[in-house]
C-alpha cells in the first residue's frame, strides 16, 4: 500500500527516469559526495524537489524527553500521549504522530499475518526479537499502548486489523499477554480462547527476575549493581549511560571481590542486558581534569583502574565476563582482565583510544595485548619480533575492532578456552555455568608473567613506518604523535637490548604516555569532540 501511494509512485518513477538506481549509478535515495577535504558525505534525496541535499544535524527536544522513560512500554505510552497534547510543541506533536502512525501500521500488518504465516502471535513477536534484535515484539508494544484504546485510533487512520483481534477484544480479553513483574508469563491462545503459560527457557536468566528475589541486590550505586545469581555467584551489572566505566563501577567491582575474599561469593560474573557490554571508560572525567590542569587526578584515576583490573586478573576465584555488542576501550581492557569470557557472536571488541580520543590504552590494555599476542611468539627461539609487533601496533594504532567474536580470537582479545554462545539471551546463564565449572575443576589464577620489551631497534622501525604514513598524507601530525608514543610503550621504551620486564614496568609506561597525551591541546579537542558529537575527530 505504501509503495503504491501516488507520492511514492511519482518519486520512484522520477528516480528511474534519472537512472538513480543505487550504488551502481552512484545515486539513489542517497548520493555520495566527495568533499574537498577528502571526506565523504551522503546527501539525501528531497522527494519534493527531486534533488539531493546535504545532510542536516537536527536536534529535537522530543528525543531528549523520551529518553527519560527507560522502560520501552512506558516510552511508547508517552509518545502516544504527545500526539494530542495541547501543551506540547507543534514539532513534538508532529514527531509523535509520525512514530505513532508508523507503529500503528506495523501493528495492523503484524495482526493480519496471523494465521497466514503463524498460528500464534507469540511466534511473530519472537521472530522480531530474534531476527531483528527488537527489544519487544509488536504485540508486546500493542499491550503497552492498550489494545482496545489503540483499536479505535487505528480505525480513524483506516488501518486494517486482523479480525481475530477485534473478536478477542469483543469477548472481553484486554491484552495479548498476562504479565508478572513486567515480564510476559502467559499468552492468549486463539483456538482455546484462554491464556496459556509461556514456556520458560531455563537457559535465560533475566536480571529483573534475579532482582525480584528478596535480598538479591547485595549492593547498588548510580552506575552498577551487585546481584546474587544463586549458587554463591555474584553478578556485577552495569547501568551507567552506554555502560561507560566510572568510579562507581570500579567501586562495585572492588566490593564484589572483597565479598569473595570474605567467603561470601565463590565466583563473579560481569554482564548486563544493555545493547552493549561497555562503550569504554567515562572520558568526560578525564577531559574535565585535563582542562583544569589536574593531571595528578588523572594519574590517580588510571592507577586506580589498573589496580582493580590487575587484581581481577590474579584473583583467586573465577571472574567471568559476558561481553556482547560494543566492547570498546576500557570495556575491552576489563574483558581481557577476567579469568574467562563467554561472549555473544556479535561482540565488537577493540582498543580504540588512539584514533577515537587521542590517547593510548592505559588501563592495562597495552600491556595485556603484548602479553597475549607478542609474548607467545617471542618465547620461540630465534623468533623475529618485527612482524608480530607490527601486527599489534597496526591493530592498536588504527583502532581496529573485531567484526565479531570469532575474529576476536584472531586479534588476541579472546583466548583458547573462552566461549561463544550463539544466543545472546543465554549469556548470563552460560557465564554462571562456566564459573561454576571452573570452581568444580579447582580454578587457580594464572602465574605472574614478564612482558617482552623489544627495545630501541624495533621502536626505530615502527617510527620509520609512521614517518612514511605522515609523509604520504595518511596520518596527521597529531596522529603521528600519538602512535609514536604508542610504539614507545609497545617496545618497552628505548631499551638498548630486547629483554623481559615486569608487568608493572609496562603499566607505568602506559600511565606516563597517557598523561603526556592529556597535555596535548589536540588530544583535548578530540576528547571534547567525542563527548559532544559521539564521533572521532581527525585533527
N, C-alpha and C positions, 0 to 999 in steps of 0.2 A: 504493500500500500504506500509506503514512504517513497520507494523508488518510482512509483507510478504517478506521484503527485506532479501537478503541472509545473511547479517551480523546479523540481528535481529533473524532470524530463528536459526542460529548457536548458538547464545548466549542463547536463551530461551531453546533450546534442551539441552545445557550443564547444565543449571540450574536445569532442570527436572531430568537429569541423576544423578546429585549430591544431589537431593532432597532438593534443596534450594527453598522452596515453600512459604516463607514468615514468618510471626510471629510464626506459629505453629512449624516450624522446626528451628526457631531462626536464619534463614539466607534467604536472597533473594537478591534483589538489594542492600540491606544494611544488615549489620551484627552487632548485639550489642556485644560490647566487654567491660567486666568489668575490670577496671583498678585497679592497686594495691592500690591507694589512696582512693578507694571506689567510684570513679566517673565512669560514663558510657560514652563510645564513640560509635558512629555509623560509622563503617567502610564501605567504598564504593566499589562496585564491579567494577573491571577493566575488561572490556569485551575482551581485547586483551590477558591478562594472565589468566583470569578467577580466579583471587584471590582478596580477599577483602583487601583494603589498608586503612591505617589511613587517616582521612580527613586532607586536607591542608587548609590553610587560605590565598589564593592568593589575591593580591591587584592589580587591573588594573586601569591604568590612564584613560582608556576608560570610566569607570563608573563615575569617578570624573568629567570628562569633560562633560559627558552627563547630569549630574545633574544641570549644569549651565543653561540648556534650560528648564525653568519651564513649559512652555506650552507643553502639550503632543504631539500635532501635529508637533510643531517645533522640538521637540526632535526626533520624527520618521524621519523627513526630514534630520536632522543632521546625524542620524545613517546611512541612505541610502547614504548620501554623502561620508561617510567614507569608504564605500565598495571599491571604486575605487580611493580614494585619494592617490596619489603617495607620498604626504608629510606626510601621517600618517604612524605609525609604522606597522610592519607586524602583531604584536599582536592585534592592534586596528582594522586593516582591517579584520582580521580573526573573531574577536568578532562581528564586524558589519555585516559581511557576514552571520554568524550564526543567528543573530537576524533577518536580512532581509529575509533569506530563510525560516525560520520557520514562520515568519509573512506572507510571500507570500503564503506559503502552506495553512495557516489558511484562508487567503482571498479567495483563489481559492475554498477551501472547502465550505466556507460560501456562495459563489455565486452559487455553484451547489445545494444548499439546497433550492433555490428559483426556481420554485414554489413547490418543493417537500414537504416541511414542512411549508412554509409560503408564502402567495401571495405577501406580501410586505417585502422588505429587511429591512424596518424600524423595523419590529417586531423581526427580528433576532438581530438587534442592541439593542433593548430594553431587549430582553431575556438575552443577555450577560451582560448588565448593571445591571439588576435586579437580575439575578440568580447567577452571578459570580463576582459581585461588580467591573466590569470593568468601568474605568472612561469614556471611549468612546468605541463604538461598532466597529466591523470590517469594516463596510462601511464608518464610520467616519474616521477611520485610513486610508482607501484607498483614501478618498478625500484629506486628509492631505498630502499624498505621491504624489498625482496626478494620476488620473485614467489612462489616455492614456499613460503617461510616464511609469507607472509600468506594464501595459499590455505587452509591448514589452519585458521587463526584465523577466516577468513571463513565456513568451513564450520560452525564452532562457533556463529557468530552467525546461521546459517541464511540467509546472503546468497547469492542465486543469481548464478552467474558464467557468462559466455558459454562454451559448450563448447569453443570453439577455444582458449581459454586453458589449460584442463586438458589438451587434446591437445598443445599446444605444450610444456608442461612435461613431460608424459609422454614426449615424443620427445627429451627431453634439452636443450631450449632453456631457458636460465636467465633471460633478460631480453628485453624487447621491443626494446631498443636496444643497440648497442655504443657505447662512449664513448672519447673521446680528450681528455685534459686537461680532463675534466669536461663536455665538450660531446658530444651525440649525433652520431655520424658515419654510422651505418647503422641500418636497422630490419629487423625480421623480416618477410619477405613471406609472407603466409598461403597464397598459391596456389603459389608456387615452393618453399616450405619452406626458405628460406635468407635470409641477411642481404643486403640490397641497400643501396648507398650512398645517403645523403640528398643531394639536390641542394643545393649551396652557393650561396646568393644573394650575388653579389659586391658587391651594394649594402649588405650588412651587414658592419660591421667590429666584431666582438666584442672588447671590451677584453682579455678573457682571452687571446684569440688573439694580440693585439698584444704583450702582456706575455710570452707564451711564447717569443718570438723572442730569441735571445741578444743581450744588451746593449741591449734595447729600453727598459728602465726607466732613464732618464737620471738621475733623482733621485727620492727618496721621503722623505716625513716622515709624521707621525702623521695629517695631515689631507688630504694631496694627493700626487699623483704626476705626474711629467713623463715622458711616454712617446713614443717615436719612432713616428710613424704611417707612416714611409716618405716618400720624395719630399721630404725636408728639411722636413717639417711635424711640429711637436710638439703633443702633446695634454696639456693640464692637466686631470687628473681629480681631482674632489673625492671624499673618502671619510670626511669627518667626520660626526658624528651629524646627520642631516637635511641634510647638506651645508652646515651653517652656516659662514659665513665667519669665519675667525680669523687670527691672526698667521701660522700655518704656511701657510695658503692664500695670503696676500698675499706671503709669502716665496717661495713656489713660482712665483707669477705674475711676481715680480721676477726670479727666476732664469731663467725661460723667456725674458723679454725681454733679459736680459743675454746669454744664449746667442745669441739672434737678432742682437743688436748685434755680437757677436764673429764673426758669419758662419756659425755652426753650424746655424741654422734660417732658413728663408725665410718661414715663417708659423706662427701659433699657433692652435690650436683649443681652446676651453674647453667641455668637456662631460663627461657621465658617464652611467652606465646605472642610476642610482638612480631611485626612484619620482618624485623631484622634483629639479629642477635645483639649487635652493638655497632654503631656508626663510628666509634672511636672515642678518644678522650675529649673532655669538655675544653675546647681550645679558647673559649671566651675568658676563662680564668687566667690562662697563660697570657693572652693578649692584654688583659687589664693590668696584670702585674708588670709586663714589659713596658706598657705605656707609662706607668708610674715610676719606672726605673727600679722596681723592686725585684732585682734578679736573684737576690738571696731567697726570696719566697718561691721563685720558680725552681731553684735548686732543691728546696725543701720538698716541693710537690713531686719532682722527678725522683728524688731519692726515696720518698715515701712509696711511690708506685713500684720502683724497682724492689724495694724491701718486701712489699706484700707479694709480688709475683715470684720472687726468689724463694720466699717461704712456702708458697704454693708448690713450686717445682720440687722441693725437697721435703714436702710434708709427709709424715709417716703414715697417713691414711689416704685412701684414694680421693682425688678431686677430679670429677669428670665434667667436661664441658659438652654442651649440646648446641653447637653452632648451626645457624641457618641464615639464609638471606645474606645481607651485607655484614661482613665481619672485617672491619677496616681499622688500620692504625692500631690504637690501643686495644681494640677488640681482638685483633689478630694476636697481639702480644699476650693478652690474657688467655686466649685459647691455647697458645703454644706453651704456656706455663703450667697447664693442667696435666694430670697424670695420663689422661686418655681423652679422646674426642669421639663423640657419637654424633655424626653430622647428617644433615639433610643433603640430598643430591644437589639442590640449588643453594649451595653455600659459596658465596663470592668473597674470598678472603685475600687480603693483601696488605703490605706495608706501604701506605700511600702518602706518608708525610712529606716526602721530598717535593713532589710536584703539586700536591694539594695545598700545603700551607707553608712550605719553605723551610722545614726543619728536617731532622732525621729521626728514625725510630729510636727512642731513648728510654723506653720502659722495659728494657731487656730484649727488645726486638732484634737489634743489630747483632748483639751477642748470640742470641738464640739461633738466628738463621746461619751464622758462621758455624755454630756447634752442630747444627743439623745437616748442613749441606757440604761445608768445606772440611770439617774435621774428619769425616769418614774417608774422604779421598786422600787426605794428607797422611793418613796412617799407613797407606800403601807405600812400600819402599820405592824411592826414586820418583814419586809422583810429581807431575808438573802442576804448580799451583795456579798458573795463569788462567787456564780455561775455566776451572771451577769458580775461581774468584770473580772472573769476568761475568760468568753467568749470574752469580748472586748480585754483583754490582749493577748490572743492567736491569735485573728484576726489581731491585730496590730503588735505583735512581730513576727509572722510568715509571715507578709506581704501578707495576703490573699487578693485576688482580686475577686470581684463578677464575676461570669461567664456570667452574663447578667443583664439587667435592673431589672428583676423580683427578682433575688437574692439580688440585691442592696437594695431592701426594707427590706429583712430579716436581712441584715447586718447593717442597720441603715443609709446608705448613702442617701437613698430616704425616704421620709416621706408620710403619708397619704395626699392626695391632689396633689402630684406630678403625672405626666402623662407619659405614654409610647405611642409613636407614631410609628406605625408599619412600616411606610415607611420613611426612613431617609431623603429623599428629601423634606418631608413636615415639617421638624423640625423647620426651621426658621419662616415659616408662622404660624405654630401652636403655637410657643413660643410667637410670636407677638399677636396672638389671645388670648392667656392666659393672657398676660399682659394687653390688653385692657379690658378683662373681669374682672380682678382684680381691675382696675380703676373704672369700672362701678359699681362694688359691694362695692365701698368705702374702698379700701385697707387701712389697718392700720398696722404699723410694729409690730413685736412681743414685748411682755413685757420683760424687763430685768430679767434674771433668775440667781439664785445662783446655784452653782455646788456642787454635793455631793462629799465629801472627806472622804474616808473610814478610813484613818489613819494607824497607825503602825501595828495593828494586821493583817489586810488583806495584808499589804505590806510584812509582815513576811511569810505569807502563799505563796504568789507569789514567793518570793525569794527562799523558800524551793523547789518549783516546778522547778525553774531554776537550782538550785543546782543538783537536780535529773537528769535533762537533761544533764547537764555538765558531771556528773559522768558516765552516760551511754554512753557518746560519741556522743550524738545527737546534741550538741551545742559546738562550740569552746569557748575558754576563752573570746575572744572578743565579741562573740555573747552574752555571759552571762553578760558582762559589759554593753552592750547596753540595753538589755531587763531589767536588774535590774534598770537601770536609767529610763526606760520607766515605770516600775512598780511604781517607786517613784513618778512620775508625776501623773499617773492614780489614786494613792491613796492620792494625795494631800500632799505628803511628809510623815514624820513620826509623824504626829499629835497624841497626846495621846488618843484622843477620836474621833469618827466619828463626822463630822459637815458639815454644808453647808457654802461654801465660795463664795466670789465674783468671777466673771469670770476672772477679772484681776489677781487674785491670781494664777490661773492655767496657764494663759498666761505667767506670769513671770517665773513660773517653767519650762514651755516649752522652753523659751529662754535660761534660765540658763543651762539646761541639754544639749541643742543643742550646745551651745558654749563649754561646758565641753568636749563633744564628739569630737568637732573640734580640740581640743588639742591632741587627741589620734593619734599617728602615724598610727595605723592600720585603723582608720577611713579615714585618708588621703589617704592611699593605696586603700581603697575601692572606694573613690571618684575618684581617678586617673584612676583606672581600668574601672570604669563605663564610664568615659569620653572617654577613649581611645578605649575600646572594646564594649561598649554598652551592657555589661552583668555584673551581680554582681560577686564579689569576696568573697569567704568564706575564711577568714584568722583568 
